[in-house]
Amino acid sequence: MKPADSPFQHLVRKLRQMEIRILKAVDAQLQGDFHSVFKGTGLEFDDVRLYQYGDEVRAIDWAVSSKGHGTFVKTYKEEREQQVLLLLDVSASQQVGAATRRKIDVGREICGVLALAAARQDAQLGILAFSDQKEMYLAPGKGIRHAYALIKRLFDLEPRSRQTAVAAGIKQALGLLKRRTIVLLISDFIDADYERELTMLARKHDLVVLQLLDQREREFPPLGIIPLHDQETGRTVWVNTSSAAFRARYRATYEQNREQIGQICRRHRTEYLSIATDTDFVPQLVNLFRRRNQRGGRG
């Protein structure tokens, strides 16, 4: 009789099935031209060569050209070995959602799938989980054992703090990253005053923003007068959830939060994707990676 899977084995099998769906779908849509889920958009300096008619003036390497042996231009190559950092918000607001489909559950699954994909594609992948402090850090590494270690540590993680500080999480990442990196920032962005840090991250690295959303935050059920507990502050307040004023204010806060991060990403031409907890995120990730591959191919 075949022994039953351990919870960890069951989890890895589930993530592998998602990963295979992503890789197959992206490959099919790119008609066999699929290089990597983690195809970067960045270029690294390669060499210099003599200026030719039609070369852009901004490509001229003035330091080399000033030596008097001719006019030279810089040449670049696509960054070959990609480094990826998953930057995951694990604060208490991520606990919202149905059982096993909370925002934190979806965030963990996305990270697990990407860890397995990175191992398959020989990319260096690490993770920084944050609240208003560093909750877990695993430096970028390669291979399936590294991916399994990341998944196990992430799913065993019990955050020490319940507060959110997206700006602080980004600052920690900026301090850790020494080279250009693909950064996937995963959060619900129920926070404020993080635009400056997000701008710095977008300028220095290849940033992808994934916003996790839950239907309960959009439409609160009309339950009458009930006590509401704030996960992060620990405060409880009594509110009339059936009143039109409360429902309009609640919906407006949700829409404002979603629009804010969308505007910031558009301003900085940063890839943005919102993922609802009650939807299958695999097709959305497929579309994201297809766009990235096609954009990189044009460059």
N, C-alpha and C positions, 0 to 999 in steps of 0.2 A: 504493500500500500504506500502510495506516495505521501511523504510528510508534508504537512501544511506549511505554507509560507509564513515566515516571521513578519511582523508589521513592517519592518524595514524593507524586506524583500518585496512585499506587496506594493509598498510605496514606489520602489525603484522600477518595478514592472509597469506600474501605471504611468510613471514619468517617461519610461522608454517608449510606450505606445504613443504618447503624445509627441515625443521627439520624432519618431518614425513618420507620423502623419505630417509633421511640419516639413521634414526633409523631402518626403515624396512630393508633397504639394508644391513646394517652392521649385523643386527640380522640374516637375511637369510644366509649370507655368513659364519657366525660363527655357523650356525645350532643350534640356540637357546642358545649358550654359551656366549651371549653378556651381559657383566656386566655394562659397562659404556663407553660412548664416551671419558670420562676423566680418563680412567684407567691409573694409574701412573706406573712408572717403579721403583719408589723408595721404600725403606724399612725403617721402623723405629724400634728402639731398643725395645724389648719386655721384656726379662728376661734373667736369666742365668740358666744353668743346668750343671750337672757333665759331664765331658769329657767322650766320648765313642769312642771305637776303630773305626777309619775311619773318625772321625771329622777332619776338616782342622785346622792346627796349627794356622793359622792367625785368627781363630775365638775365640781363647783362651782369656779370660778376665784376664789379668795378675794382675790387681789390686785386684780383688776378690780372685784369686788363691794364691796370696802371703800371705793371712791371715792364711794359713796352714790347711785348712779344705778340701783340695782336689783341683783338677784341674777343672776349670769351663770354659764353652764356652758361648758366647753371642748367644741369639736366637732373631730372628727378625720376624716381621709380616708386611704384606703389609699395606701401609698407607691407612687407611680406609676413612677418610674424606678428600677429595681432595680440595685443594685451587687452583684456576685457575686465571691467570692474562692475559688479552688481552692487548698487547702492540702494538698500532696502530699508524703508521706514517700518519699524516694528513697535511704534507707540500704541497706546491704548485705543485710539480712534480706529485702528486697523482691526479691532475685535468685532466691529459691526458686521452683521450679516447672518444668514441662516447657518445652522449647525453644519460644520465641515465646508461651508462655502462663504466663510467670512473673508473680508478683504485680505487679512493676513494669510489665510489658506491659499487664496489665489496667487498672492505675491510669492509665497514659498514654492508653489507648483511651477510658476514661471521661472524662478531661479533654478529649480531642480532640472527642468527641461533644458535650460540653457547651459547648465553645467555639463550635462551629458553630451549635448551637441558640441561643446567646446572640446571635450575629451576626444570625441570622434574626429574632430577637425584639427587637432594638435594646436589649438589656441591656448594661450595662457589666460586663465580666468580666476578671479578672486572675488571676495564679497566683504562688504562693510555693512553691517546691520546697525541702525541707529535709532534712538528715541530723541532725548535731548542730550544724550551722551553716547559714547561708543559702546554698543552692546555685544558686538562680535566682529572680529576681523580675521580673515584668512587670506594671506598674501596670494597673488596670482601664481598659479601652478598648472601643470599639465597632467594628462593621463586620467584613466578611469578611477584609480585609487584616490586621487585628489578629488575627483567629482563626487565619489561616494562619501568621502570625509566631509566635504562641504554640505551635501544633502543631509547627512546625519546630524551634524552640528546645528544646522539651521532649523531642522524640525524638532530638535531637542531644546532649542533656545527658549528660556524663560526670561524676558526682559526685566532688568532691575528697576527701570523707571517707566512711568506711565505717560510722561509728558512728551510733547513734540517740539522739535527745533530743526526744521529742514535746513536752515542756514548753517547751523552748527554741524550737521551731518555732511554738508557739502564742503565746509572748511576742513573737516577731518580728511575727506577724500583728497582735496587739493594738496594737503600736507603730505599725504602718503604717495601720491603719483609723481614719479620722476621722469616719465616719458609720456608721449601722446598716447592716449588710451580711449577705447570705446567704453563709455560709461552709460549704463542703463539705470536711470534713477526711477525707482518704483515707490510711489507714495499716494495717499489720498489728497495731499496738499491742503489739509485743513489746518492752515497756519498762515502767518503773515510775515512780512519783512524778510523775504528770502531772495528777492529779485537780484540784488547786487551779487550775491554769491552764485546764483544760477547763471548770471551773465558771465562771470569769471570762468565758470566750469565750461560753458558753451564755447568761449573763446579759446581756451587752452586744449580742449579735448573734443572728441567726436561724441556728442551727447544725444541720447535718446530718452525721452520722458514718457513714462507710462503712468497714467493716473487711474487709480482703482476707485470705482464708484459702486454704491449699493442703493437699490431702489428705496430702502427705508429712509435714506437721507433725502430723497427727492419728494416722496409722498408719505407723510406720517399718517398712520391709520387714525381715524376719528374715534378715540376711546373715551372721550369726556375728560373730566378733571382727574389727572393722575400725577404721581410723583415721577419726575425724570431725573435720572442719575447721570451726571457728567463723568465719563470714564476717566478723563485725564485729571480733573480737579478734585474729584471725589465728592463734589457738592450735589445735593438733591434739592430740586425746586418743584413746586406744584404748578402745573399749567393746564389750561383748558384746550386739549388737543382737537376739540370739535369746532372751536371758534374760527371764523373766516380770517380774522386778523392773524392768529397764530399760524394758520396753515399758509397764508400768503407770505408771512415773514420767513417761515421755515423754507418754503420753496425758493424764495428770493436769495436766501443765504447759500443754498445749494448751487443755484445757477451762477451766482456771483463768483463763488469759489472755482467753479469749472471754467468760467469765462476768463478769469484772471490768469490761470496757468496757460490756457490756450493762447491768450494775447501775448504773454511773455515769450512763448515758444515761437510764435509767428514773427515777432519782432527780431528774434535772433536766428531765424531760419533753422530752428531746432526741430527734429522729428518728434511729433507728439501723437500719442495714442491713448484714448480713454477706454478702459475695460470695465464692464459691469460684471458684478459677481455672479449674476444669474445667466450669463452667456458663455458660450464656448470660446475661449480666448485663442484657440489654435488658428482658426481662419484669419483672425485679426493679426496675429504674429506673422503668418504666412505673407499677408499683404504688405506688412511693414518691411520684411526682409526682401521681398521682391522689389519694392520701391528702392531700397538701399542698393541692391545689386545693380539695378538698371541705371540708377544715378551714377554709381561708381563706374559702370561700363562706359557711360558717356564721357566721363572725365578722362 
